[in-house]
Each structure stands twice: as C-alpha cells, then as structure tokens.
Amino acid sequence: MVDSQSQLGFGFGFEQRIREGATLSLSSFLDQQPASAGLVPMVFEHADFAGRSAVLGAGTYTVLGEDQVGDDLISSVRVPAGWKVTLFTEPGLKGSSLVLTADLARLDGGFDDKVSSIKVEKG
C-alpha cells in the first residue's frame, strides 16, 4: 500500500505544522511559499510562526486583545511583500519600536513577548 502523502508529493511537514497550531493552506505547500505570501501580515504566539495566530489588516492596534494573540505574547511575525508592520512595547503605539518589512521567525529579547501595540501599513 502506498502512503497517500508520498504519492501526492507532499512531505513539507504539513501534519506537524498543523499540530503546532500554524495557519496553513494547501496551496502554500504545493507552491512552497509561506502561508502569508501575497496576503496580509500575521502575528504568532510562538517563534517560528507557531502557536495561536492572528491576521492583521492595515490599521493601528493600540491595545492587543485576544483577537491579536494578546498583550505581551507575540514571538514571530509574517510580513508579506508590500507591507510594513511596526511593533511597540507599550500600548498606544508607545515605547520601543521595531519596523518589519519581511517575515521575522524570532523576535529578539527586547520584543519577544513584549509587544503591546502594532501599526500595520500597506505599500
């Protein structure tokens, strides 16, 4: 009997990433592109784009609620081409800031689990 995954040519760790809570689409595996490619930015609770996640459209998020993973919980960020995400360590877009224009799999010690507000811009 042939394993259906090997027959279809998957093998990208699909099942493992689902168990880790990643947000995935089948086309992202077939195209070998990040799940966020061409979409909108996403934030993740854990490093390497794992754990709970939230999609963030353009706008300001002055206080991070459960819909945005939560205050002081973000550890990685996906930023598709053409987007800019600015992270802040304090509510109200205050405190230290970090500007991202590409994916970041692991926030450094100054921002890991310390993000309290976010500004998301297109273009």
PEBELSUL-V925623 format. One record per backbone hydrogen bond with DSSP energy under -0.5 kcal/mol. CO is the residue of the C=O (numbers start at 1). NH is the residue of the N-H. E is the energy in kcal/mol with one decimal. If there is no record, write none. Layout:
BEGIN
{{CO	NH	E} {CO	NH	E}}
END
This chain:
BEGIN
{{3	7	-2.2} {4	8	-1.8} {5	9	-1.0} {5	10	-2.1} {13	17	-2.6} {14	18	-1.9} {15	19	-2.2} {16	20	-1.7} {17	22	-2.4} {18	21	-1.6} {20	51	-2.6} {22	24	-0.7} {25	28	-0.7} {25	29	-1.0} {26	29	-0.7} {26	30	-2.2} {27	31	-2.4} {28	33	-1.7} {34	37	-1.9} {36	39	-2.7} {41	56	-3.0} {42	78	-2.8} {43	54	-1.9} {44	75	-2.9} {44	76	-1.3} {46	49	-0.5} {46	50	-0.8} {47	50	-0.6} {50	46	-2.4} {52	45	-2.6} {54	43	-2.2} {55	57	-0.6} {56	41	-0.5} {59	120	-3.2} {60	62	-0.6} {61	118	-2.0} {62	92	-2.6} {63	65	-0.6} {64	71	-0.6} {65	68	-1.7} {65	70	-0.7} {66	69	-1.5} {68	70	-0.6} {70	73	-1.0} {74	113	-2.5} {75	107	-2.4} {76	44	-2.6} {77	104	-3.0} {78	42	-2.0} {80	83	-1.6} {82	123	-4.3} {84	121	-3.0} {85	87	-0.5} {85	100	-3.1} {86	119	-2.4} {87	98	-1.9} {88	116	-2.8} {88	117	-1.5} {90	93	-0.5} {90	94	-1.1} {94	90	-2.1} {96	89	-1.9} {98	87	-2.8} {100	85	-2.6} {104	77	-2.4} {105	48	-3.2} {108	111	-1.9} {108	112	-3.2} {111	114	-2.2} {111	115	-0.6} {115	72	-2.4} {116	64	-1.2} {117	88	-2.4} {118	61	-3.4} {119	86	-3.0} {120	59	-2.4} {121	84	-2.7}}
END
